Every structure is written in structure tokens, then in C-alpha cells.
Amino acid sequence: MPVRAARGHELEALRQIEIAAGAVFREVGMDPIADDAPPSVVVLQGALDRGGLWVAADGDRPVAYLMDDVVDGEAHLEQVSVHPAHARRGLGARLVEDLAARARSAGRAAVTLTTFVDVPWNAPYYARLGFRVLADDELGPGLRAVRRAEVARGLDRWPRVAMRLDLTEGDR
């Protein structure tokens, strides 16, 4: 499935992907995460407007999406979600690889993200894609702000980390 920029008429479909993808958090006892509302259409529209909303589509129908931004001068993966009916086919990895390629082309040295430590499709998955856990003293002011916002939302009820995928040859 190709990766392409999201389209304005697809925002509600992306919200539905998020709801379906989030439901699997019930399997690991994280019901509040499963019950969390998906990004609003306003948030998704903002990501679309800044060029940070991408989809993997089956024909014209998105089945996975990635939302990114720039934090501390690096590409930042805000969210990647794959509809469970299309999971385990490499779509999430393809979206992350696309982000890394776009970031590299833009001259960025890394992709960062924050995620849950113990959820198999979170930190362990990103580690398999080449991300490494950042120590607290490696976080820039933007990532520190992201982490503070996550704490304020109650996400630290479960252990979380910031991670980084280095894109420059010397860092690999």
C-alpha cells in the first residue's frame, strides 16, 4: 500500500482508525487509553495544514495514518495508528520509514517520539525499527514539554519514554 499525504475529506476516517487501533490497549489492561478520544478534526486539520498527516491507503481508503511535527528541530512522530484489520502487514513501519526519509531529505538529524515502555507495539516495536531510548538529560526543551503534557494528561500511569532514531550516517 502506498504512503501519501492525507486528504481533507479523510479526517473522520482517520479518527475511526484511531478508535479501532486504540481498542487493543484493553488487551494489556490499559482501558483508559483505549477509551481516550481520538484526535479531533481540528487537530488533524492542523497537522494536514502543516504537511504532517500521512496515510497508507487501500485504494482510496486510508487504513493507517501517521501524524508528525517538528520538536527541538527534529522530526517528531506524534501518532501512528493502523486499523487492526490491516495490522501486522508492515504498514506502521512503512509510515515510519516514510517519515524518516522525509526528515532526512529536510536535513533533519533524527526522528523522535514518546511512547509506552511495556506495550509490545510501542517501545519494543520502535526499538526494532532502530529507535533508542533517550536519557532524561538528552531531552531538549520541546521534548521535555511533550513529556510534561503527557504527565498532565495522566499518561505516566504507565511507564513512558522518549526515543530517537538517528538519521545521520555518523550516528548509526
N, C-alpha and C positions, 0 to 999 in steps of 0.2 A: 504494500500500500504506500502510495507516495505521501510525502510530507509537504504541506503547502500552508500558506497564510490562511488563517480563519477568515470567514466572511461574516458581515454584519447580521445576516439573517440566520446564522447558525448559533447565536449566543444561547438561546434557550436549550438547544440540543446539547451544548457543552455543559450546561447546568445539570441536565439529566444524566450525562456521562458521569459527572462528579458524584451525584447521588448514588448511582449504581455502584461505582467504584468504591465509594466510602462505606457502603454496607458491609464489605468484607472485614472491616475493623471489628465487627461483632464477634467474628471467629477467634479473635485474640483478646476478648474481654474489654474492648475499648468502645463500648456503646456510645458514650458521649461524643466521640469522634465520628462515629457512624451517623449520629443524629445531627451533627453540625450542618448548618445551612451551606449550600454551595455558594461560590462567589456570585454576587449579584450581577445583573445585566449591566449595571453602571460600572462595576469593577472590570468586568470582561470587556466592555466597550472601551474603557480607558486603556487596557492592555492592547486591544486591537488598534486603537488610535496611535499608540506609540510604537507599533510594529512588534509587539511582544506576545502575540497569540497565534499559535500554530496547531495544525491538526494533521492526524493521519486519517485518511478517508477511504471508505469502501465505496467506490464510485463517487457520488456526490455527498454521501452521508458520513460525517465525522464519527469515528468510533474511539478516538483517543485525542487528547489535547495536551499542550504544554503552554504555560504562561511564564514569561521571563521578564526581567527588568535589568537594570544596572545598579549594583550596590558596591560602593567603595571602588568604583572604576572598573569592576569586573562584571561579566555576565552573571546573573543570578537566576537560578531556576526557582521560581515561586511555587509552581504546581505542575505536576504531570499526572494525568489520570487516564486509565484505559478502561473501557467498558468491560465488565467481566466476561461477556460473551466473546470478546476478542483478546482476552488475556493470554499470556504465555506464548505469544507469537513474535515477540521481539519489538512490538510497537513502541513501548516505553523507551527501550534502548535506542530505537531509530530516532525518536523525537529528541532524546538527549544528545545523540551523535550530531543531529542537525543543528542543535543549539551550539554545540562545541565548534562545529565548522563555521557557523555564522560569527561566533565570538572570535575565533582565530582570524577570520577574514577582516574583522573590525579592529584587529590589533590588540585584542584583549589577551591577557596572560592566563586567565583562569575562568572557570565556571564555579560558582559557589551555590550552596543550598543549605537548608536546615531540615532536619528530619528526625524521626523517632529511632532510637538506638536499637531496640529489641524487636522491632517488627520486621519479619523476613523480607518483605518487599520494600523496605525503607533502607536504613543504613547498610545492612549486609548486601543488599542489591546494588546500591550505589558504589560500595567498595569493589564489587565485581566489575563495575564499569570503569574503575580506575580512580575514584574519588578517595581522598584520605580525610580522616577526622582532624579538625583544627583544634589546637590547644587554645584555651581562653586568651592567652597573650598574643595569638595570631589573628584575632578578630579585629577588623577595622571598626571605625565608628558606625558605619552603616550596618554591618552585621551585628554589632552589639545592640543597635536599635531594633533590628529584626527580632533578636532573641528577647529583648525586654518586652516587645509587643506580644510575643508568644507566651511569655510568663504571665503577662496581664490577662491574656485570654484563657489561662489555666492549662495550657498545653504541657507544661512541665510536670503535670501529674504523672506523666510517663517520661522517662529519661529522653532527652533530645541532645543533638549535637549539630554543629556546623561542619560542613565538609567542603573540600576543594578539589577540583580536577584541574591540574596544571596543564596548560596548553603549549607552553614554550618548550622547545627541544631540550634545553639545559635542565629543565625541571623534571623531566621524565625518568 
